[in-house]
């Protein structure tokens, strides 16, 4: 595919690292009840402050005008249409001036026509999610529970002491009268400046005096909730603590709001939560994990009749995760991953009839929002040639493709092959726009995380690996959906149970062999990289194999025992390996890259955040030292303050530039100078 010449000076090169990172991505869609407009969040890079900032935009269906509702350095998210004093309004989350911009998100309210937003809440640790009652008079939200007097005293006397698995902060439900919150927010600005107390609270008025906890002293960590359309009841799911070890103890509760009575509905190890009311309030739906509720098991839809407590599972025929968007008057709107496509469907009120709402040929539609009557559906949609844009009822409302126009662009192609055990594997191949069938190309393999992730054939938007820059340098790029990936059913997800690394490696290397056999790839010019689970598979490739010329391990596991005792999600390991390392050390050794360190021979770049709790940094140091002791060329790069994923443009820029330099050096013999990110100072020796 040749790119259309749309720029005054013709088509320029492929997108650079910096250009790619500057393209905003869209999320958090909301549709006005009339269907006249869509609110969405455009998340972009603020290079001066080195952070990604999301701002709410409102785009009109009729005129196409796209107006930024929020601006500045404080990010905004989660827009929701509502009513206040009988007028349309938009509620959303945003940090307060002078507060922690990343954590202290508060609920704001602004008229749909625009105007200054009013902060309704002032929670010290921020608000996690919210709902307004149908009449707009009550705000319900989840925030951290106020510490007990004893805990406050202890923290004051011993501020640096924490008890593991005991000092978890529980989130609970609060209710706040909107009218009183608005009055309180506006009152200070009616006084002289010297009498104001920060603008949010009346003198001596604490937030807790307006926002009341719904659950009294219940020791529960609330996960999600919904409010009935008539405003009389609330349903929520909760666990005893935020510790992942308690995830299997999730329970549903029903609250009668005028009496405050809280009634438990169900307790089950496979409850997945996210409850929603039917429009008439007689039913709720929620997620139910199939199988034993392990990390790789599917989640289906379960519906409960609140009058009889009878439950049904109407979508068991769907062999994939079911994500419920909303229960509307037309039925339940939901999404699911179908191979490399994502589809939006409607389950009619009879709970039997399915209707496809959006199914893009060779593309994906996701992040769905829908009006309560079910008449209008918004989503982001992409195809192999067009990036994700905001759509409403089939009409494209944004033009993210403008960032790609005027540049050469890699061509995306779906490719399939058979793994060593005969399993069919699918992946995405990125080719140069002037690809020649009679030429062999160097190959780079980019492995997604998860493992229940998925690579899809849409224009490049990765913030970790510079696919467009790789293609510009003459590479073709393969992104395999190895066993365990989403979109291919329950059995496919289970294929790497007690086979992590080993089965994944077989899927990757068989894909490489397939492309070599097709005459597309130079056998001696192959590299591999990945982040998180993709980093683990890359680490496995570097110690288990001599097939690659270079490897990059991003936030990857190197030793399952080291990982298991340090991670913040211990159950994940047991779910995939079947046991603890104390009862089955063999499976931990068999699937750990460090077991094979003695045969490692491939130059390996290791990239890791030093504040990573998901895959703690000892995994990086263990692989680094093992490779050094084995005489293998290796570099370890730590990103100060970074967790498991990058949330800063400068981190992403460094990660991508280092990978570009690493692979062009070892596969194309380019100088390694750019790897050091300081070419003016020379290359370290």
N, C-alpha and C positions, 0 to 999 in steps of 0.2 A: 504494500500500500504506500503510495507516495503522498506526502503531506501537501495539502492545498496551499498555494502561495497567497496568503492573505495580508501580508505586511507590505508596507511601502517599499522596503528594500529587499523583499523576497524572504524566503524561509531561512531562519538562522539555525544554529546548531541545536542539539538536544538540550533539555532543561538542565541547568547546573544544579549543584547541591543546594546553593543558596536560593535559587529560584524555586526549586521543589519545596523547600521548607517554608517558603513564603506563601504558598498556595493555601488558602483557608479550607477547612473542611466543615461540613454542615451537620448539625445534630439537633436534638431536642425540639422536634417540630410540634406545633399546636395549630389547630384549625379553628377559626372563628365560627361560632354556631351557625351563622348565616352562610358560611362557605365563601365569604367575600375576600378573605385574606388568610395568610398563613404567617405565623410567627416562627422563627427558627433562630438557632444560634450559629453564628459564623465564628469559628475558632481560628485565630491567626497568630502569627509570630510577632511579638513586640521585641525587636532586636535591641533597642536601647536599654530596656529593662531585663532582657534575657528571660522572657517568660512567654508562654502561650496565653492569650487572653480571648475569652469568648464574649461576643456582644450580640444582643438580641436585635434581629431585624424583623420588620413587618413588610411583607410584599403583598401588593394588591392584585387580585385576580383580574379585575376589569382593566386597570390602567398599566399594570406591570411596574408601578413605582415601588422601589425598594428603599425603605427608610430605616436607618439605624436608630433603634429606640434608646440604646445605652452606648456610651462612649467612655474613653479615658482608660486608666490603668487598672481599674477594678473590673474583674470579670463578672459576667452574668450568665445564668443558665436556667433551665427548667421553666420556660414560659407557660402560662396556663390562662386561658380565657375564663372570665368570671363576670359577676355583676356586683356593683357596689352602689347603694342608694338608687337602684333601678336603672343604672347606666352601665354600658359595657366597660369592662376594665381588664387589665392584663396584670397578673401577678407573676412574680419570678424571684429567683434567688440572686442576691448580690451582696458583696462584702460592704461593710460600713466604712465610711471615711476614717482613716487612721487605724482601722482594725487589720487583722491578719487576712490578707487578700485571698489566701488559698483555703483557709479553714473556717473562718467566722462568717459563713454565708448567712444572710438574713432574708426573710420574706419581704419583698417590696410590692407596692401596688401603684399602678399608674393608669390614667384614662386611656382607652384605646386610641383616641385621637392624638395622643402624645402629651407631653408635660412632664414635670419633675416627679420622679417616683418617691413615694412615701415609705419609709422603713417601718414595718409593723412589728418586727421582733428585734430583740437585742440579746440573743443568747450568747453566753461567753464562748462556748465551743461551736457555735453556729447551728444552723438548721439543716438536717439531712434531706428531708422531703416534706411536702405539704399538700393539703387539699383544702378547698373552701367549701362550705356547705352550699347546697344548691341555691339558697336565697342570698348568699354572699355575706351573711351576718356573722358567721363563725369561721375562724381559721383553725384548722387542726394540723399539727405538725409533729415530726419526730426530732427530738434533740436529747442531749445528754441529761441524765438524771442529776439533780442537785446532790452533791455529796452529803453524807450524814454529818451531824455535828462532830461525832467522834473522828471521822475521816478528815474533816477540816482541821481539827486540833492536831492530829498526827502529822498531816502534811506540813503544818506550820512548824512543829517541833523537829520533824525528821523529813525535810523536803526531798531528800535524795534516796529514799528507801522505798522500794517496790517489792511486793510479794508476787512471785510468779503464779499465774493462773488464779489469782485471788483479787488483784487490784484492777480487774477489768472495769471499764466505765460502761454502765448500762445505758442504752437509749430508751426513752419512754415517750408516751404520747401526751401532748399538751393541747388545750383548747384556749383560744384567745378571742374575745369579742372584737370584731373588726372596727366597729364604730368607736369604741373606747380607745383602741390602739391608734386610730387615725387622729382622734382628738388629742391624745397625749403627744403624738408626733408633731402636730401643728401648733400646740399651745406655746412652746418656748419661743417660737418666732413672732409671737404676738406681744412679747415682753421686751423691755430695753435689754441691750446686750449684756449689761452687767448683772442682770438677774437670770440669765440663761444658765442651764446646767447641762450643756452638751447637746441640747436640741432634741433628745430622744425621751428623756424621763422627767416627770415633774419632780420637784425637790422632795427627796426622801422616798420616791416611788421606785421600787424595784420591779424588774420584769416579771418575777414570779408572782407578784400580787395581781397582775392582770392575766397572765397565762397560767392556767391551773392544770396540774397533772391529772389525767383521766383515770389512772390505774392505782391511785393511792400508794400503798406500800408494796405492791406486787413486785417481787424480784424477777422481773422479766426483761429481756432485751428485745425490743420491738424491731421487726425487720421491715414490714410494709403494712399498708392498710388501705381501706376504701370506705367511703361514706355512702349510705343509701340515698337514692334519688329523692326520697321524701324527707331526708334529714333526720330521721328518728333513730337510726342505728348505725353502728360502725363495726367493721370486721377487720381483724388484724392477725398477723402471724408473728410468733415470738419464740425465742429459745432462752434457756436459762442464762446464757452469757454469750458474748461475741466470739469466744474461743471456738475454733473449728471443730474441736472434739465434741461440742454440744450441738453441732448442726443436725444430727440425727434425732434430736429431742424437740424438734419444731412442733408447734401446736397452733391451731386456729382458735380464735376467741371472738365472741359476738358481744358487743356492748350496746345496751339500751341507753340512749343518751340522756333522756329526761330523768331516769332513776339512777344511772351510773352502774347498774348491775352488769357484771362481766361474766359471761357463761362460756366455759370451754366447749369446743365443738369436736375436736378430733386430735389424737396424738398418734403419730406413726413415724417410723424411722425413714420412710420414703417421701414424706410430705415436702414439697418444694415451695409452697407458699405463694406469694403475690396474689392475694384474693381480690375478687371484684364482684360487686352486686349485679344482678340482673336489673333491668329498668323497673320491673314491678316490685323488686325487693324480696321476692319469694325464693330466689336461688342465689347461690354464690358459685363462682368458678375459681380454680386455682391450679397450680402445677402439682403433679404427682409423679415422682420418679418411679420408673419400672425397675424390675430386678431387685437387687439388694440395696439400691440407693448409692452405688459407688460413683466415683467422679465421672466415669465414662458411660454410665447408664442414661437412657433417654428419659426426658420429661414429657409426659402426656397431659392432656386436659382432663380434669375431674370436675364434675358438677354436683353440687349438693342441694337438695330440696330442703330448705330450712324448716318447712312444716313437718316433714316426715323423717328427715335426716338420711334419706335414701340417696346414695351416690351412684353416678354413672360415669363412664369414660367413653365419650362418643368419638374420639379420634384415635383409637387404638390401631386403626388400619394405616395410620401415617407412621412410617418407619423412620422417624427423625424427631428431634426436639420440637415441641409445640410452644411458641411464644405468644401468649395472649396479649393483644393490644388494648381492646376495650370490648365491653358487652353493651351493644347499642340496641336501639329499637328494632333494627333489621336483623340482629343476631350478633354472634361473637366474631370479631375480627381478629385474625391471628396470622403469624408469619411462620415459615419453615424453610430450612435449607435443603434444596433439591440438587444434589451434586454441587456444581459450581454456580448454580443459579439460586436466588432467594425469591420466594413467592409470597404473596399476600392473598389470603382467602377469607371467606365468610362462612360461618356455620349458622344456618338458619335457626329460628326459634324452636323448630321441632327437634333440634339437636341431632338431626340425621342428614339433612341435605347440605352438601358443600357447594360453594360457588367460588370460582376464581375471580378475584378482584383485579389483581395485577400480576402478570406473569410475563416478564420481558424475555423475548427470544434472545438467547445468548447474552443474558445480562442479569442484573440483580436489582430488586426493589426492597427497601428496608427502612427502619426507623419510622415506622408508620404512626400517623395520628389520624383520628377520625372524629367527626361530630357526634354528639349523643344520639341524634336520630339516624346515624349511619348513612346519611345521604352524601357526605363529602369525605374523601380520603386523601390525605397528603402523605408523601413519602419522598425519600431520595432514591434516585434511579441512575444506573450506569450501564453502559454496554462496552464492548471491546474498544470502541472508537471514541466514546463520549464519557467524561468523568461524572461522578455523582453530582446531580443537581436536584433542587427542590421541585417536586411536581405536585399538582393538585388536580385530581380527577382526570389525569392524563395530560394536563397542560403544563408545560415546562415554565417555571416562574423565575428561575435564576440562570446565570450563564457562567458557571465555573470554568467552562471550556475556554473562555477568553484567556485564561492563564496559559493554556497550552497552544493556542493558535499563534502562528508565526514561528513555531519551533518544529524541528523534526521530532518525530514521536515513534517510539518502538511499537511494533505490531504484536498484538497478543493472539496466541493460538492455543487452543486446547490440544493436549497430546495424551495418549493412553499407551500403556505397556503392561506386560505381565511380570510380576515379581518372581523371585526364585521359587516360591511355592505355588505359582500359578495364579495368585491373586491379581485381579485387575486393579491397576493404579492409574490415577489421572493427575494431570498437572497443567501448569500454565507455562508456555514458552514465550519469551520475549525476544523478538528478532529485530534486526535493523530494518529501516524502511526500504533499504536497497538490497535486501537479502538475496543471495544467489544460491540456487539449488545445487549447483555443481561445485560449491566451495565448502571446505571444512573450517569450522570456527572454533576458537577456544571457548570453553563452557564454564560458567559459574552456576552453582546450585545454591539457591536461597531457600532455607527451610523455615516454615512458619512455626509459631509457638503453639501452646495449648496443653497437651497434644490435640485437644478438641478445637482446633482452629481450622481455617480453610483458606486457600489461595484461590482467587477468582480472576478471570481474564478481563480486567478493566484498566484504564490508564494508570500508570504508576503514581503512587502517592506515599510510598514507604518513607518513614522518617529514620530508618536505621541503615538501609542499604541502597546505594545510589544506582538503581537499575538503569536509568536513562544514561548516566555517565558510563556505566559498564558497556552498554550497547554502543555508545559513541566511540569507545575504545576498541570496538571490534568483537566483543563477546556476544554470545547468545546466553540467555539466562533461563534456567529451569527452576520452577517453584512447585515441588511435588506435594500432592495431598496424600502423604504416607498413611499407612494403617493407623486408625485412631482418629483421623480427621473427621470433622462434621460434614454432613451432607450425604453420607453413603450408607446410613442405616446402623442398627444396633450391633449386628454381627461384625461389621467392619470396625466399629469402635472398640470391640472387645479383642481384636486380633493382636494387639500388643500387650494384653494382660500377661504378665510374667515373661514378656518378650521385648520389653523396652530396650531400645538401642539395637538389639540384634535384628528384630523384624523390621524396624525402621531403617536401619542401614541397608538391609536387603532391598527395600523398596527404592531407596535413593540410588544405590549402585546399579540396580537393574534398569532404572531410568537413564542413567549415564550410558550403560551398555546399549540400550535401545537407540539412543541418539547417535552413538558411534556406529552401530550397525546400519543406521539409515544413511550414513555418509555425511552427517551434519557436523560432527565434532572431531577435533583432533584428540586422539586418545591420550596424549601426553601433556595436554594443556587443560586440566580440569581443576577447579577449586570449589570449596564448599564453605558456607557460612550460615549462621542462624542465631536467633535471640531466644532466651528462655528455654523452652523445650527444644526449639531449633538449635540453640547453643549446646544443649546436651547431646543431641544427635551429631552435631559437628565435632564435639569433643570425642564422641565414640569413633567418628571417622578418623580422627587424627591418631588415635592409639590403636585402633583395630585394623587399620587398612594402610596400604602404601599406594593407593590408587590416585591420590590427589597431590597436586603440586604445592598447594597452599590451603590453609584452613583459618577461619576466624570463628572464635567461640564467644558469643555475647551472652553474659549472665547465665551461663550454662552450668549444669550439674556435672561434677567430675567423679564424685563418690557418693553413692546412695546412703551409706551409713553417715558420712559427714553431713549430708543434706538432711537426713531424717531427724537428727538430734538438734539441728540448728534452725530449721525452717519454721515459718508461722502457720503451716498447713500440714501437720503430721499425717492426718488421715489420707491425704492424696497418695502418699507413698505406699501405705498399706493397701489402698484400693487397687493399685496397679501391680504391686509386687506380691500381694496376697498374704503377707505376714510381717511381723516386726523383724529387725535384724537379729534379735536375741534368739528367736525361734527358728529362723531360716536364713542364716548368714550366707548360704550358698547362692541364693537368688540375688542377694545384694551384691555379691562379688561378680557373679556372671554378667550382670547388666551395668556394671560400673566401668567407665572408661579407664580409671586408674588401674584396674586389674591387668590391663594390656599395655601399660606404660613402657614396659621393656622392649616392645617391638615398634614403638613410635619412631617416625622418621620424617614427618612432614612439618615444614615451617608453620608455626601456629601463632596467631594473634589472639590474645585474651583481653576482652573488654568487660568491665564490671563496675557497678556502682558500689562505693564503699559503705553505703547505708542500706544495702539490699537485705530485706528480711525474708523475702520469698525464697531466693537462692543465695544464702549468706556468702560473704566474700571468702571464707575459708575454702570454698570450692575452687575459686580462681587461684588462690595461692598454692593449693595442693597440686593442681594441674601444672601450674607454672614451674614449681620446683621439681616435679617429676620429669617434665620435659627437659629442664636444664640438666638434671642429673643423668638423663639419657643421652645428652649431647645433641639435642634437637634445638634448632634455632627457634626462639620464642620471644615474644614481647608481651608484657602485661601492662595495660593501661587502666588506671583507676580514676573514677569520676567522683570528686569529693562532694558528698552530700546527696548523691543520686541513689534512689531506691532501685527497685527491680526494673523500672522503665524510665526512660528519659522524659522529663517534663520541661526542659529548657532548650531553646533553639541552639544555644552554643554547644551543649552536650551533643545534640543530634548532628550538628555541623561537624564537630570533631570526630564522632563515630563514623560518619559517612566518608569524610575525607581520609581518615586513617585506613578504612577498608579499601577505598579506591587506590590509594598508594600501595597498600600491601599486595593486592592481587595483580595490579599492573606491573609491580616489581618482579614478583615471582613467576608470573606467567608470560609477561611481555618484555621482561628485562628492562623496564623503566627504572630510573633512579628512585631510591627510597626517600629522597629528601623531603617530599611533601608530608610524609608520615609524621614528621616531628612537629608540624604545625608552626614552625618558626624558621622558614628558609633563610631569612635575613641574617640569622645568627649562626648559620651553618648547621651541619649534621653532626650529632654526637658521635663520638668514636668509642 
